[in-house]
Amino acid sequence: MKSYQHIFFDLDRTLWDFDTNSKVVIINICERLGVNKKCKVDFETFYAVYQQINHELWEQYRNGKVSKEFLSVERFHASFQHFGLDDLSLATQFSHDYVTDSPYMTGLFPGTHELLQYLHKKYKLHLITNGFAEVQLIKLRESKLQDYFDQVIISEYTPWKKPSPEIFHYALEKANAKIEESIMIGDDLGADIKASAAIGMDQIWTNFEKEESAFKPTYEVFSLLEILAIL
Ligand SMILES: [Mg+2]
């Protein structure tokens, strides 16, 4: 095994339980704004459609095809439209409330603090995240994660996003880390794992959803605490 010195983490869906946190916030806003009544649909049906639309828009955002502002509102606007409601101002309100409320959620995957406390003593820890800056910094503070990390690289503050190789090189430089002493930990097979592998960095794929893949990362785990046996 290599002697690692630097560990780069992804945040959303790797440490911060994005899907659980996000769903709670969306349930609350739907209730507050009466969305289910207006769309004449039950919450779970609405939410399934939203998730699909949000996923597609994030893909387009990562590829530079749409702006952050468009993505933020359109994911709700298009979801309402799917159920026959064309209400841009409701979507704008929803988007505002969502971005305001969600970073205050503090749901983390089991073992997050235990893992980070352990790793923090042995390695330098850093974050590379594609999330929106104003949201990610609040999440880190509210979830009491910020003190573990040395460098926090937020794609919005750079010209790049994962999976672009430049953001990894930029992160390595900021952390004063060499590729061969570094390992990337993340849930996204493309943006975190294949992307870091492509520049020669080792990787731990946190495959909580047990996705099938022909790609073989350096390591693969199904829960965070399995990482204790690797590092
Ligand atoms: Mg992620």
py3Dmol code that shows the C-alpha trace and the ligand (Angstrom):
import py3Dmol

protein = """\
ATOM      1  CA  MET A   1       0.000   0.000   0.000  1.00  0.00           C
ATOM      2  CA  LYS A   2       1.193   3.514  -0.749  1.00  0.00           C
ATOM      3  CA  SER A   3       1.975   5.834   2.112  1.00  0.00           C
ATOM      4  CA  TYR A   4      -0.677   8.456   1.736  1.00  0.00           C
ATOM      5  CA  GLN A   5      -0.369  11.873   3.277  1.00  0.00           C
ATOM      6  CA  HIS A   6      -3.299  13.715   1.774  1.00  0.00           C
ATOM      7  CA  ILE A   7      -6.913  12.641   1.593  1.00  0.00           C
ATOM      8  CA  PHE A   8      -9.336  14.477  -0.646  1.00  0.00           C
ATOM      9  CA  PHE A   9     -13.022  14.035   0.135  1.00  0.00           C
ATOM     10  CA  ASP A  10     -16.161  14.767  -1.790  1.00  0.00           C
ATOM     11  CA  LEU A  11     -18.921  16.212   0.465  1.00  0.00           C
ATOM     12  CA  ASP A  12     -22.444  15.574  -0.888  1.00  0.00           C
ATOM     13  CA  ARG A  13     -23.574  11.938  -0.800  1.00  0.00           C
ATOM     14  CA  THR A  14     -20.139  10.960   0.576  1.00  0.00           C
ATOM     15  CA  LEU A  15     -20.221  12.536   4.063  1.00  0.00           C
ATOM     16  CA  TRP A  16     -23.293  14.795   4.048  1.00  0.00           C
ATOM     17  CA  ASP A  17     -26.417  12.728   3.414  1.00  0.00           C
ATOM     18  CA  PHE A  18     -27.662  14.861   0.577  1.00  0.00           C
ATOM     19  CA  ASP A  19     -30.673  12.767  -0.396  1.00  0.00           C
ATOM     20  CA  THR A  20     -32.146  12.423   3.090  1.00  0.00           C
ATOM     21  CA  ASN A  21     -31.502  16.078   3.958  1.00  0.00           C
ATOM     22  CA  SER A  22     -32.813  17.317   0.672  1.00  0.00           C
ATOM     23  CA  LYS A  23     -35.984  15.258   0.853  1.00  0.00           C
ATOM     24  CA  VAL A  24     -36.873  16.580   4.316  1.00  0.00           C
ATOM     25  CA  VAL A  25     -36.448  20.158   3.100  1.00  0.00           C
ATOM     26  CA  ILE A  26     -38.536  19.547  -0.023  1.00  0.00           C
ATOM     27  CA  ILE A  27     -41.332  17.930   2.019  1.00  0.00           C
ATOM     28  CA  ASN A  28     -41.439  21.024   4.253  1.00  0.00           C
ATOM     29  CA  ILE A  29     -41.447  23.514   1.380  1.00  0.00           C
ATOM     30  CA  CYS A  30     -44.082  21.540  -0.546  1.00  0.00           C
ATOM     31  CA  GLU A  31     -46.314  21.770   2.502  1.00  0.00           C
ATOM     32  CA  ARG A  32     -45.604  25.441   3.105  1.00  0.00           C
ATOM     33  CA  LEU A  33     -46.258  26.445  -0.522  1.00  0.00           C
ATOM     34  CA  GLY A  34     -49.118  23.991  -1.084  1.00  0.00           C
ATOM     35  CA  VAL A  35     -47.349  22.385  -4.032  1.00  0.00           C
ATOM     36  CA  ASN A  36     -49.034  18.989  -3.845  1.00  0.00           C
ATOM     37  CA  LYS A  37     -52.466  20.556  -3.977  1.00  0.00           C
ATOM     38  CA  LYS A  38     -51.476  22.885  -6.815  1.00  0.00           C
ATOM     39  CA  CYS A  39     -49.916  20.024  -8.796  1.00  0.00           C
ATOM     40  CA  LYS A  40     -52.685  17.574  -7.800  1.00  0.00           C
ATOM     41  CA  VAL A  41     -50.169  14.893  -6.974  1.00  0.00           C
ATOM     42  CA  ASP A  42     -48.990  13.012  -3.894  1.00  0.00           C
ATOM     43  CA  PHE A  43     -45.576  13.891  -2.529  1.00  0.00           C
ATOM     44  CA  GLU A  44     -43.713  10.683  -3.456  1.00  0.00           C
ATOM     45  CA  THR A  45     -44.828  10.879  -7.100  1.00  0.00           C
ATOM     46  CA  PHE A  46     -43.835  14.536  -7.271  1.00  0.00           C
ATOM     47  CA  TYR A  47     -40.494  13.821  -5.622  1.00  0.00           C
ATOM     48  CA  ALA A  48     -39.602  10.980  -8.009  1.00  0.00           C
ATOM     49  CA  VAL A  49     -40.150  13.283 -10.980  1.00  0.00           C
ATOM     50  CA  TYR A  50     -38.170  16.076  -9.309  1.00  0.00           C
ATOM     51  CA  GLN A  51     -35.222  13.751  -8.647  1.00  0.00           C
ATOM     52  CA  GLN A  52     -35.061  12.698 -12.287  1.00  0.00           C
ATOM     53  CA  ILE A  53     -35.259  16.282 -13.551  1.00  0.00           C
ATOM     54  CA  ASN A  54     -32.730  17.513 -10.989  1.00  0.00           C
ATOM     55  CA  HIS A  55     -30.311  14.735 -11.933  1.00  0.00           C
ATOM     56  CA  GLU A  56     -30.516  15.625 -15.632  1.00  0.00           C
ATOM     57  CA  LEU A  57     -30.039  19.336 -14.948  1.00  0.00           C
ATOM     58  CA  TRP A  58     -26.998  18.684 -12.736  1.00  0.00           C
ATOM     59  CA  GLU A  59     -25.493  16.627 -15.560  1.00  0.00           C
ATOM     60  CA  GLN A  60     -25.989  19.604 -17.880  1.00  0.00           C
ATOM     61  CA  TYR A  61     -24.561  21.999 -15.265  1.00  0.00           C
ATOM     62  CA  ARG A  62     -21.434  19.856 -14.826  1.00  0.00           C
ATOM     63  CA  ASN A  63     -20.963  19.889 -18.583  1.00  0.00           C
ATOM     64  CA  GLY A  64     -21.303  23.663 -18.690  1.00  0.00           C
ATOM     65  CA  LYS A  65     -24.528  23.551 -20.697  1.00  0.00           C
ATOM     66  CA  VAL A  66     -26.709  25.452 -18.200  1.00  0.00           C
ATOM     67  CA  SER A  67     -26.002  28.049 -15.515  1.00  0.00           C
ATOM     68  CA  LYS A  68     -26.362  27.604 -11.783  1.00  0.00           C
ATOM     69  CA  GLU A  69     -29.226  30.143 -11.774  1.00  0.00           C
ATOM     70  CA  PHE A  70     -31.103  28.249 -14.469  1.00  0.00           C
ATOM     71  CA  LEU A  71     -30.608  24.883 -12.758  1.00  0.00           C
ATOM     72  CA  SER A  72     -31.743  26.235  -9.382  1.00  0.00           C
ATOM     73  CA  VAL A  73     -35.172  27.357 -10.581  1.00  0.00           C
ATOM     74  CA  GLU A  74     -35.748  25.105 -13.581  1.00  0.00           C
ATOM     75  CA  ARG A  75     -35.558  21.871 -11.562  1.00  0.00           C
ATOM     76  CA  PHE A  76     -38.715  22.975  -9.724  1.00  0.00           C
ATOM     77  CA  HIS A  77     -40.305  24.772 -12.661  1.00  0.00           C
ATOM     78  CA  ALA A  78     -39.974  21.696 -14.901  1.00  0.00           C
ATOM     79  CA  SER A  79     -41.255  19.436 -12.114  1.00  0.00           C
ATOM     80  CA  PHE A  80     -44.374  21.598 -11.711  1.00  0.00           C
ATOM     81  CA  GLN A  81     -44.825  21.633 -15.500  1.00  0.00           C
ATOM     82  CA  HIS A  82     -44.681  17.854 -15.564  1.00  0.00           C
ATOM     83  CA  PHE A  83     -47.890  17.941 -13.504  1.00  0.00           C
ATOM     84  CA  GLY A  84     -49.504  20.646 -15.624  1.00  0.00           C
ATOM     85  CA  LEU A  85     -48.628  23.648 -13.462  1.00  0.00           C
ATOM     86  CA  ASP A  86     -46.722  26.441 -15.204  1.00  0.00           C
ATOM     87  CA  ASP A  87     -45.745  28.798 -12.379  1.00  0.00           C
ATOM     88  CA  LEU A  88     -42.313  30.355 -12.648  1.00  0.00           C
ATOM     89  CA  SER A  89     -42.781  32.576  -9.604  1.00  0.00           C
ATOM     90  CA  LEU A  90     -43.704  29.580  -7.422  1.00  0.00           C
ATOM     91  CA  ALA A  91     -40.611  27.788  -8.753  1.00  0.00           C
ATOM     92  CA  THR A  92     -38.462  30.833  -7.960  1.00  0.00           C
ATOM     93  CA  GLN A  93     -39.841  30.954  -4.409  1.00  0.00           C
ATOM     94  CA  PHE A  94     -39.298  27.199  -4.011  1.00  0.00           C
ATOM     95  CA  SER A  95     -35.743  27.461  -5.258  1.00  0.00           C
ATOM     96  CA  HIS A  96     -34.999  30.345  -2.887  1.00  0.00           C
ATOM     97  CA  ASP A  97     -36.419  28.463   0.110  1.00  0.00           C
ATOM     98  CA  TYR A  98     -34.618  25.275  -0.855  1.00  0.00           C
ATOM     99  CA  VAL A  99     -31.211  26.932  -1.129  1.00  0.00           C
ATOM    100  CA  THR A 100     -31.851  28.832   2.116  1.00  0.00           C
ATOM    101  CA  ASP A 101     -33.061  25.879   4.192  1.00  0.00           C
ATOM    102  CA  SER A 102     -31.086  22.876   2.988  1.00  0.00           C
ATOM    103  CA  PRO A 103     -27.580  23.753   4.218  1.00  0.00           C
ATOM    104  CA  TYR A 104     -28.924  23.908   7.788  1.00  0.00           C
ATOM    105  CA  MET A 105     -29.699  20.202   7.620  1.00  0.00           C
ATOM    106  CA  THR A 106     -27.077  18.156   9.414  1.00  0.00           C
ATOM    107  CA  GLY A 107     -27.737  14.552   8.383  1.00  0.00           C
ATOM    108  CA  LEU A 108     -24.428  12.773   7.846  1.00  0.00           C
ATOM    109  CA  PHE A 109     -23.749   9.179   6.829  1.00  0.00           C
ATOM    110  CA  PRO A 110     -23.124   6.829   9.774  1.00  0.00           C
ATOM    111  CA  GLY A 111     -19.548   7.006  11.003  1.00  0.00           C
ATOM    112  CA  THR A 112     -18.690  10.387   9.473  1.00  0.00           C
ATOM    113  CA  HIS A 113     -17.319  11.995  12.646  1.00  0.00           C
ATOM    114  CA  GLU A 114     -15.645   8.795  13.856  1.00  0.00           C
ATOM    115  CA  LEU A 115     -13.888   8.376  10.509  1.00  0.00           C
ATOM    116  CA  LEU A 116     -12.814  11.998  10.235  1.00  0.00           C
ATOM    117  CA  GLN A 117     -11.549  12.111  13.816  1.00  0.00           C
ATOM    118  CA  TYR A 118      -9.396   9.082  13.097  1.00  0.00           C
ATOM    119  CA  LEU A 119      -8.107  10.274   9.721  1.00  0.00           C
ATOM    120  CA  HIS A 120      -7.518  13.829  10.926  1.00  0.00           C
ATOM    121  CA  LYS A 121      -4.805  12.572  13.297  1.00  0.00           C
ATOM    122  CA  LYS A 122      -2.939  10.662  10.573  1.00  0.00           C
ATOM    123  CA  TYR A 123      -3.379  12.662   7.383  1.00  0.00           C
ATOM    124  CA  LYS A 124      -4.092  16.082   5.963  1.00  0.00           C
ATOM    125  CA  LEU A 125      -7.743  16.147   4.886  1.00  0.00           C
ATOM    126  CA  HIS A 126      -9.201  18.290   2.108  1.00  0.00           C
ATOM    127  CA  LEU A 127     -12.499  18.684   0.296  1.00  0.00           C
ATOM    128  CA  ILE A 128     -13.252  19.026  -3.395  1.00  0.00           C
ATOM    129  CA  THR A 129     -16.895  19.829  -4.011  1.00  0.00           C
ATOM    130  CA  ASN A 130     -18.995  20.889  -6.996  1.00  0.00           C
ATOM    131  CA  GLY A 131     -21.778  22.250  -4.769  1.00  0.00           C
ATOM    132  CA  PHE A 132     -22.713  25.917  -4.585  1.00  0.00           C
ATOM    133  CA  ALA A 133     -20.296  27.918  -2.442  1.00  0.00           C
ATOM    134  CA  GLU A 134     -22.755  29.730  -0.173  1.00  0.00           C
ATOM    135  CA  VAL A 135     -24.478  26.436   0.579  1.00  0.00           C
ATOM    136  CA  GLN A 136     -21.414  24.236   1.101  1.00  0.00           C
ATOM    137  CA  LEU A 137     -19.779  26.554   3.639  1.00  0.00           C
ATOM    138  CA  ILE A 138     -22.927  26.662   5.788  1.00  0.00           C
ATOM    139  CA  LYS A 139     -23.254  22.872   5.595  1.00  0.00           C
ATOM    140  CA  LEU A 140     -19.686  22.415   6.804  1.00  0.00           C
ATOM    141  CA  ARG A 141     -20.230  24.794   9.709  1.00  0.00           C
ATOM    142  CA  GLU A 142     -23.652  23.484  10.731  1.00  0.00           C
ATOM    143  CA  SER A 143     -22.578  19.828  10.514  1.00  0.00           C
ATOM    144  CA  LYS A 144     -19.419  20.663  12.498  1.00  0.00           C
ATOM    145  CA  LEU A 145     -17.179  19.331   9.743  1.00  0.00           C
ATOM    146  CA  GLN A 146     -15.115  22.367   8.898  1.00  0.00           C
ATOM    147  CA  ASP A 147     -12.353  21.856  11.460  1.00  0.00           C
ATOM    148  CA  TYR A 148     -11.293  18.537   9.952  1.00  0.00           C
ATOM    149  CA  PHE A 149     -10.333  20.036   6.629  1.00  0.00           C
ATOM    150  CA  ASP A 150      -7.229  21.896   5.622  1.00  0.00           C
ATOM    151  CA  GLN A 151      -8.121  22.956   2.078  1.00  0.00           C
ATOM    152  CA  VAL A 152     -11.739  23.293   0.951  1.00  0.00           C
ATOM    153  CA  ILE A 153     -11.876  23.507  -2.825  1.00  0.00           C
ATOM    154  CA  ILE A 154     -15.256  24.673  -4.086  1.00  0.00           C
ATOM    155  CA  SER A 155     -15.620  24.434  -7.845  1.00  0.00           C
ATOM    156  CA  GLU A 156     -17.459  27.749  -8.033  1.00  0.00           C
ATOM    157  CA  TYR A 157     -14.320  29.527  -6.855  1.00  0.00           C
ATOM    158  CA  THR A 158     -12.331  27.956  -9.703  1.00  0.00           C
ATOM    159  CA  PRO A 159     -12.909  27.913 -13.468  1.00  0.00           C
ATOM    160  CA  TRP A 160     -13.493  24.126 -13.303  1.00  0.00           C
ATOM    161  CA  LYS A 161     -15.742  21.415 -11.887  1.00  0.00           C
ATOM    162  CA  LYS A 162     -15.125  17.758 -11.224  1.00  0.00           C
ATOM    163  CA  PRO A 163     -14.568  15.635 -13.373  1.00  0.00           C
ATOM    164  CA  SER A 164     -12.261  18.116 -15.073  1.00  0.00           C
ATOM    165  CA  PRO A 165      -8.618  17.142 -14.392  1.00  0.00           C
ATOM    166  CA  GLU A 166      -7.705  20.795 -13.795  1.00  0.00           C
ATOM    167  CA  ILE A 167      -9.666  21.003 -10.537  1.00  0.00           C
ATOM    168  CA  PHE A 168      -7.768  17.996  -9.161  1.00  0.00           C
ATOM    169  CA  HIS A 169      -4.418  19.483 -10.146  1.00  0.00           C
ATOM    170  CA  TYR A 170      -5.502  22.790  -8.624  1.00  0.00           C
ATOM    171  CA  ALA A 171      -6.520  21.035  -5.396  1.00  0.00           C
ATOM    172  CA  LEU A 172      -3.211  19.169  -5.206  1.00  0.00           C
ATOM    173  CA  GLU A 173      -1.338  22.400  -5.668  1.00  0.00           C
ATOM    174  CA  LYS A 174      -3.367  24.224  -2.994  1.00  0.00           C
ATOM    175  CA  ALA A 175      -2.811  21.350  -0.586  1.00  0.00           C
ATOM    176  CA  ASN A 176       0.867  21.172  -1.493  1.00  0.00           C
ATOM    177  CA  ALA A 177       0.316  17.466  -2.159  1.00  0.00           C
ATOM    178  CA  LYS A 178       1.820  15.017  -4.610  1.00  0.00           C
ATOM    179  CA  ILE A 179      -0.474  12.760  -6.630  1.00  0.00           C
ATOM    180  CA  GLU A 180       1.285   9.598  -5.436  1.00  0.00           C
ATOM    181  CA  GLU A 181       0.775  10.583  -1.774  1.00  0.00           C
ATOM    182  CA  SER A 182      -2.908  11.384  -2.277  1.00  0.00           C
ATOM    183  CA  ILE A 183      -6.182   9.520  -2.419  1.00  0.00           C
ATOM    184  CA  MET A 184      -9.661  10.689  -3.420  1.00  0.00           C
ATOM    185  CA  ILE A 185     -12.771   9.495  -1.564  1.00  0.00           C
ATOM    186  CA  GLY A 186     -16.173  10.000  -3.172  1.00  0.00           C
ATOM    187  CA  ASP A 187     -19.508   8.541  -4.176  1.00  0.00           C
ATOM    188  CA  ASP A 188     -19.620   9.624  -7.804  1.00  0.00           C
ATOM    189  CA  LEU A 189     -17.988   7.059 -10.061  1.00  0.00           C
ATOM    190  CA  GLY A 190     -17.460   9.576 -12.851  1.00  0.00           C
ATOM    191  CA  ALA A 191     -16.807  12.925 -11.190  1.00  0.00           C
ATOM    192  CA  ASP A 192     -14.824  11.653  -8.184  1.00  0.00           C
ATOM    193  CA  ILE A 193     -13.404   8.244  -8.970  1.00  0.00           C
ATOM    194  CA  LYS A 194     -12.740   7.885 -12.687  1.00  0.00           C
ATOM    195  CA  ALA A 195     -11.684  11.531 -12.803  1.00  0.00           C
ATOM    196  CA  SER A 196      -9.045  11.171 -10.093  1.00  0.00           C
ATOM    197  CA  ALA A 197      -7.925   7.820 -11.536  1.00  0.00           C
ATOM    198  CA  ALA A 198      -7.423   9.576 -14.875  1.00  0.00           C
ATOM    199  CA  ILE A 199      -4.734  11.829 -13.382  1.00  0.00           C
ATOM    200  CA  GLY A 200      -3.076   8.907 -11.590  1.00  0.00           C
ATOM    201  CA  MET A 201      -4.528   9.448  -8.114  1.00  0.00           C
ATOM    202  CA  ASP A 202      -5.682   6.484  -6.022  1.00  0.00           C
ATOM    203  CA  GLN A 203      -9.345   6.381  -5.094  1.00  0.00           C
ATOM    204  CA  ILE A 204     -11.836   4.964  -2.609  1.00  0.00           C
ATOM    205  CA  TRP A 205     -15.291   4.670  -4.092  1.00  0.00           C
ATOM    206  CA  THR A 206     -17.960   5.020  -1.384  1.00  0.00           C
ATOM    207  CA  ASN A 207     -20.494   2.927  -3.240  1.00  0.00           C
ATOM    208  CA  PHE A 208     -23.330   3.132  -0.701  1.00  0.00           C
ATOM    209  CA  GLU A 209     -25.912   2.369  -3.386  1.00  0.00           C
ATOM    210  CA  LYS A 210     -24.032  -0.791  -4.414  1.00  0.00           C
ATOM    211  CA  GLU A 211     -23.945   0.203  -8.072  1.00  0.00           C
ATOM    212  CA  GLU A 212     -22.582  -2.360 -10.491  1.00  0.00           C
ATOM    213  CA  SER A 213     -19.581  -1.212 -12.474  1.00  0.00           C
ATOM    214  CA  ALA A 214     -16.924  -2.685 -14.738  1.00  0.00           C
ATOM    215  CA  PHE A 215     -14.517   0.008 -13.527  1.00  0.00           C
ATOM    216  CA  LYS A 216     -12.247  -1.151 -10.704  1.00  0.00           C
ATOM    217  CA  PRO A 217     -11.299   1.667  -8.330  1.00  0.00           C
ATOM    218  CA  THR A 218      -8.251   1.306  -6.079  1.00  0.00           C
ATOM    219  CA  TYR A 219     -10.650   0.542  -3.208  1.00  0.00           C
ATOM    220  CA  GLU A 220     -14.403   0.243  -2.907  1.00  0.00           C
ATOM    221  CA  VAL A 221     -16.443   0.435   0.311  1.00  0.00           C
ATOM    222  CA  PHE A 222     -20.138   0.178   1.070  1.00  0.00           C
ATOM    223  CA  SER A 223     -20.019   2.163   4.318  1.00  0.00           C
ATOM    224  CA  LEU A 224     -17.722   4.882   5.652  1.00  0.00           C
ATOM    225  CA  LEU A 225     -16.271   2.938   8.561  1.00  0.00           C
ATOM    226  CA  GLU A 226     -14.835   0.305   6.186  1.00  0.00           C
ATOM    227  CA  ILE A 227     -12.297   3.000   5.322  1.00  0.00           C
ATOM    228  CA  LEU A 228     -10.725   2.549   8.776  1.00  0.00           C
ATOM    229  CA  ALA A 229      -9.367  -0.798   7.573  1.00  0.00           C
ATOM    230  CA  ILE A 230      -7.820   0.778   4.465  1.00  0.00           C
ATOM    231  CA  LEU A 231      -6.233   3.927   5.867  1.00  0.00           C
TER     232      LEU A 231
END
"""
ligand_1 = """\
1
MG
Mg -20.934 13.407 -4.152
"""
view = py3Dmol.view(width=600, height=400)
view.addModel(protein, "pdb")
view.setStyle({"model": 0}, {"cartoon": {"style": "trace"}})
view.addModel(ligand_1, "xyz")
view.setStyle({"model": 1}, {"stick": {}})
view.zoomTo()
view.show()
